[in-house]
Amino acid sequence: MTVFFEDPFWVGVFERIEDGKLSVCKVTFGAEPKSYEILEYALQHYYELVFSPAIETEIRQAADNPKRRSRNARKQLENIGIGTKSQQTLQRQREEMKKERRQISREEREAEARRRFEMKQAKKKEKKRGH
């Protein structure tokens, strides 16, 4: 069983592997369930769960090293994106435009700050000169 947050609810996914075939069942919890609540739910309601039709699956051995597991999880989260290549290209284009806009606005801000500074300096110089 895996428990995760799927906005706005906490969801539990029960997985059952029999004879190399995987079937799953999704259970929606409201608030974040405690460990003992999950165990109690599994013990009381497991036989009432409606699992999906079984599909062929390749059973993989999970990495025992916690650092490797963490690295793999981080990679999977980074790789989640839009499906098709054209959509990915559009997303990259949007990101590039965003970077360019940030660069331009930063330069404009700096130019405005320089202009104000020079105006203050000129005003200070004018006051010092006298009339």
Summary of the structure (lengths in Angstrom):
residues: 131
radius of gyration: 28.9
end to end distance: 83.9
largest distance: 97.8
contacts: 249
relative contact order: 0.08
helix: 56%
strand: 20%
